């Protein structure tokens, strides 16, 4: 699954606006979560947006003993 550069991303968004649909956007904080998202998108043959967050991961590490 390729990573979209800026021009491809803009075409994706324009296409979604034209056809009136949305891409799923999933926030990930750990590599295992990102791998799960990539696997799910590949299995469903769906495009999607992965948002990478460092703040959420830091919070999890403080909460889990």
C-alpha positions in Angstrom: 0.0 0.0 0.0 1.7 3.2 -1.1 2.0 6.4 0.9 0.3 9.2 -0.9 2.3 12.3 -1.6 0.7 15.7 -1.5 -0.7 15.8 -5.0 -2.2 12.3 -4.7 -3.7 13.1 -1.4 -5.3 16.2 -2.9 -6.8 14.1 -5.7 -8.1 11.6 -3.2 -9.9 14.4 -1.2 -11.3 16.0 -4.4 -12.6 12.6 -5.5 -14.2 12.0 -2.1 -15.9 15.5 -2.2 -17.1 14.9 -5.7 -18.6 11.5 -4.9 -19.8 12.5 -1.4 -17.9 9.9 0.7 -15.3 10.0 3.4 -12.1 8.1 3.9 -11.7 6.4 7.3 -9.1 8.3 9.4 -7.5 6.3 12.2 -5.3 7.8 14.9 -2.4 5.5 15.9 0.0 5.8 18.8 1.9 2.5 18.5 3.5 0.5 15.7 1.2 -2.4 16.4 -1.8 -0.2 15.9 -0.5 1.1 12.6 0.2 -2.4 11.4 -3.3 -3.4 12.3 -4.8 -0.5 10.4 -2.6 -1.2 7.4 -3.6 -4.8 7.4 -7.3 -3.9 7.7 -7.2 -1.4 4.9 -5.3 -3.9 2.7 -7.7 -6.7 3.4 -10.7 -4.5 2.7 -9.0 -3.0 -0.4 -9.8 0.4 1.1 -7.9 3.6 1.1 -7.6 5.4 4.5 -5.8 8.0 6.4 -3.5 7.2 9.2 -2.9 9.9 11.8 0.2 9.6 13.9 0.0 10.8 17.4 2.8 11.0 20.0 0.8 12.5 22.7 -1.7 9.6 23.1 1.2 7.1 23.3 2.8 9.1 26.1 -0.5 9.2 28.0 -0.9 5.4 27.7 2.5 4.8 29.1 1.7 6.8 32.2 -1.6 5.1 32.8 -0.6 1.5 32.3 1.5 0.2 35.2 
